[in-house]
């Protein structure tokens, strides 16, 4: 593919994040619901607006490996990545969160909208085991939207590696 092949022409329309998400979910035969996400001032408030527990609001984080490759880490809202657990699972010594620009370049999504659905680059998915058996909310590719789905089919659709990759959130000072 040449650089001009990926550039939109007057005949091509670049799909929105939501459209990419819906197209990917359909291709994976995964039932999803996209809902408007009202502004909230906390995780607890956001979860309540969606009728969920804070642990059911899943953060889709882009993680950079030391070799420059990326992966998705799906983390319950009331938890944080355990870098030591994720490094051990991957068998690597160094992982980091890339800059917002690098995450956008890898996925096509801005922070706050990131989801594995419709990512510009298919990335491996690693999910915390606490998601299993739950109805969860993730980013839906566009600001102000959330994607609701059942975790088990979601994780199967992405052939996710499911493991204990998180720790409880540290209390804020």
C-alpha positions, -999 to 999 in steps of 0.1 A, spaced: 0 0 0 13 34 -8 8 64 15 -19 78 -8 -39 45 -6 -48 53 30 -56 90 24 -93 98 20 -104 110 -14 -136 129 -23 -151 95 -29 -141 80 5 -154 90 39 -134 81 69 -157 62 93 -163 77 128 -150 59 158 -185 47 166 -189 34 131 -155 15 134 -167 0 167 -200 -11 154 -185 -26 122 -159 -45 142 -185 -58 167 -207 -70 138 -177 -88 122 -170 -105 155 -208 -114 159 -207 -97 193 -238 -80 207 -231 -46 219 -251 -16 230 -238 20 225 -253 45 249 -247 82 255 -225 87 285 -234 118 305 -206 138 320 -198 126 355 -173 139 381 -162 105 394 -160 69 385 -187 61 410 -210 87 394 -203 75 359 -210 39 369 -243 48 385 -254 67 354 -248 35 334 -265 13 360 -232 -5 368 -207 -9 396 -174 10 394 -156 -23 388 -178 -28 357 -165 3 340 -135 -10 321 -105 12 312 -90 2 278 -53 11 282 -27 11 254 5 -3 268 39 0 250 64 -28 251 101 -20 252 104 -32 216 79 -6 204 49 -30 200 16 -22 218 -11 -41 235 -45 -34 251 -49 -39 289 -85 -40 300 -86 -29 336 -117 -26 359 -124 10 369 -117 5 406 -83 -11 399 -50 -2 383 -24 -21 362 0 -41 382 31 -35 362 50 -63 379 21 -88 372 18 -77 336 56 -78 330 58 -113 345 29 -125 323 45 -111 292 80 -122 301 94 -86 297 113 -62 319 99 -29 306 64 -17 298 50 19 298 19 39 289 27 57 257 19 94 251 -16 104 240 -2 110 205 13 75 202 -18 58 216 -39 78 190 -15 68 162 -17 31 172 -55 29 177 -71 59 159 -88 68 192 -82 97 216 -78 89 253 -112 86 269 -125 69 238 -100 40 234 -114 5 228 -100 -26 211 -130 -25 187 -121 -10 154 -85 -2 164 -65 10 134 -39 -16 145 -51 -50 157 -34 -53 191 -33 -83 215 -57 -79 244 -49 -87 280 -78 -85 305 -80 -86 342 -98 -118 354 -122 -98 375 -141 -89 344 -154 -124 339 -191 -130 342 -200 -93 342 -218 -68 320 -192 -41 314 -188 -7 298 -159 4 277 -150 33 255 -170 34 222 -146 52 199 -162 87 204 -164 111 233 -197 110 252 -204 73 243 -200 40 262 -202 5 248 -220 -21 269 -215 -58 265 -210 -90 284 -174 -96 293 -171 -133 285 -181 -131 248 -161 -98 245 -129 -116 258 -135 -146 236 -141 -124 205 -107 -108 210 -90 -141 220 -79 -122 251 -54 -134 276 -72 -133 309 -52 -131 341 -47 -113 373 -30 -81 359 -43 -55 384 -40 -42 419 -65 -21 440 -63 16 433 -41 34 457 -60 59 479 -55 95 468 -37 117 492 
